[in-house]
């Protein structure tokens, strides 16, 4: 489809998507009077007014607001496990659905992938109850209560956010990885089984290296979702908030210093950009994986 789009049209799309980000970058160096009096595109008329003070303010700890470094560490503490855990689980599940024949495999795969259509917000209240009190089942009439999942004390911790992101990301991860792993050459697996390799050996020695593009593609997806997430973090955390929550609090607590929003937003945006461009080649290959045979 891209071959039918003129080059100038693709460059136009790139410019349209880039201009807001560039405007945010320029505004992060501007002073309050300049922001209030004219647009960021007039900055070239007076480059001497650009300043690094906005970045110094957000990275300086004060009584009203901790340093942005602290929130950046909180974000990394959430994002790294919330990216690795679903990838590991989904890779095992995708291999099982693709190459292990067991009863009800197709129906279980359909049921799992169909979870993509469910709104994540429906699970917030049950998950909050689970993290705060565990899960119990009461039998009506006899008043017997069974503890299905005990209270493990993960409410208001990063672990609660890891589990939530893992649960919400697994259906798409399994679908994406299954499409790739199921297209791997059958002869490779048959030769490995003849040599006596177990399923774990086949998965670790063959599937993981061959599925690296698909793993990288989902890693980019999951990293971007968790890094830019605000709703899950604000629902399940009241302490140790990530940078997205800090940005909202910054606007609320320092409404007069609104110029700090530009610097904070650009700092939040730069990390996903670095991750995306560093894994861009694997990301594109992973998205195209399984789309055609042969």
ABEGO torsion letter per residue (X at the ends): XAAABBAAAAAAAAAAAAAAAAAAAAAAABBAAAAAABBAAAAAABAAABBAAAAAAAABBBAABBBAAAAAAAAAAAAAAAAAAAAAAAAAAAAAAAABBBBGAAAAAAAAAAAAABBAAAAAAAAAAAAAAEBBBBBBGAGBBBBABBBAGABGBAAAAAAAAAAAAAAAAAAAAAAAAAABBAAAAAAAAAAGBBAAAAAAAAAAAAAAAAAAAAAAAAAAAAAABAAAAAAABABGBBAAAAAAAAAAABAABAAAAAAAAAAAAAAAAAAAAAAAAAAAAAAABGABBX
